[in-house]
Amino acid sequence: MRLFFDETVPTDVNELASLLSLPISSGEWKRLRKKAFEFMKKVWNGKIAIRALLEISNVCRRNCYYCGMRRDNKSLERFRFSEDKIIEVVVRSPYSTAVIQAAEDSWLTCDRVANILREIRKRRPDIAITLSLGEQTEDTYKAWKVAGADRYLLKFETFDDELFKHYHPEFEGVPSRKEALLILKKLGYQTGTGFLIGLPGQDMKDFARGILWIAEHKFEMIAHGPFLPAAGTPLGDYEPDWDWMLEMCMKLLILSRLAVPWAGIPATTAVYTRYGFDALVELVRCGANVAMQNFTSSEHGGKYYIYPDKKSITLEVFSKVAEEFDLKVSTERMDMFKPDNVDQWLNAAAE
Ligand code: SF4
């Protein structure tokens, strides 16, 4: 098993943590970034993808410390789309991937979501359906896959079990999240995971262990976003080290691309929200190849409140990013399976 498609990236936790401590301006990171970008360009022949993001409920039964949609945030106005409304917004998705995202809303039962998926499939057989609906049972994941879902996003946020339990008091911990991710892969989902970068208490070994695990299991989607404190949460007053966080987003992105060259790796909305257009360009330079355009935020006035003042990366914005690198933005579904000729094209990329 090749963990990284670059033989200089350490596979020992301590050594990888040391590499992560070097500044992004160092020669080592410049070289790795160049290679990550070349790999990304090869994946879809000079194309990067835009997906449609559809937020369907901000009602949450959980109480994660960092999230503005936590149950105890009583100042947040809640919304939930009806079944018909969910079907309608997905069916009219202008892009060939619809990412259906919700907080952990008990109303979104196994049967209800499966019925919704079947109806969407009837009317839009062409699109890839990505679900981001939290931790569920294996039977539920299976039912949703059979009903038509293609992809599933479930981030672990931090790979340190104690820290995970601290920030997610109602979840079992990292082992159970890892198990869920492996079940999703086994069921045939293109599966996505990643870090929330900048939670107080994370260290380089946490990041190194998580990246090595991603490299081992070759997740098809890898998303690392910065932690943006939200009012109404226990971490609302926390002041992150903004420069460090952006650097970590870039380094983890580079390592993720070198671990899984064919993965969909987003230039995240959170980075765009906090750091703006130039940071989006930097993420693509590090190997990001996906963005998500939000098609529902205007309908519920920013109430999908994981963090404040969320912006949307539009097709126009992402096309401007693409122009910087002579890339094209595609709205096609662009599945993320390992290419048969992976060695051939990686060798070509390295030449
Ligand atoms: S992170 Fe997810 S599960 Fe946790 S409070 Fe926010 S929406 Fe709910």
Residues whose N, C-alpha, C, O or C-beta is under 5 A from the ligand:
A	BS01	SF4	C60 R62 N63 C64 C67 M69 R70 A103 E104
